[in-house]
Amino acid sequence: MLRKPAAINKEDIPTVFHSYLEGAATFDSSCSKMAQVWFLDKGPGFYLKKAPKGNLQKEAAMTSFFASKQLAPKVLAYESLDEDWMLTVRAKGEDCICPMYSSDPQRLCDTTAQLLRMLHEMDFKNCPVPDRTSDYLSTAKNNYLLGAYDTDLFPDNWGYATPEEAWQELETNGKYLKSNTLLHGDYCLPNIILDNWHFSAFIDLDTAGVGDRHVDLFWGMWSLQFNLKTDQYAERFLDVYGRDCINSDTFRTVAAAEVFG
């Protein structure tokens, strides 16, 4: 994970977090324009995250839900003031783009596929986000109407020549996406923490909830290609996960949603 030394002005931080700052070395660990993250190097280590008001509510709820199943670090505090704040304990280990893991891509592929199948077999009773698919489709529709069309993460746009072509696919087949599986929502290598190849935690759970497994599978394959700079592990990833519950046609529908951001 990125960690650049960075001072924190306590006056800018809610008082509930001040005790965690005392005596801690502080580092900027942000990787998105949507939120600011600091690593507090003290004791077991902590992550303090700040985002616009309301943006961390679902993430705090889903991280707590995952933590109750030993799948995520514990949420120590969530505050929604002028901005949202969340404090979590550091998960032991490093994310999957660490050279220790990325230097053994075949093992990394197999490990992440096995972990995803483990997650998807989990009981989702009392999940705070029981129908992630409705939100997922609504977001895609809103972004389509706003003219959003992502050509950066998906250079070939999965064969869609125009936004209208992608929207037609989603309008026709989006209704077949299910809400029957506990999802990470952004199943990428930086969001999986391993401790010497043993599972430690999932992080960045702001789009987690009960949805369609093909969304996580899509991002798992995409991340292997993007982070490892090769597409040779996609089919292996699906083989190790298990093809018994995979419908390959559904990936095209998921892609149609994802190209709208």
Order of alpha helices (4+ residues) and beta strands (2+ residues): beta-alpha-beta-beta-beta-alpha-beta-beta-beta-alpha-alpha-alpha-alpha-beta-beta-beta-beta-alpha-alpha-alpha
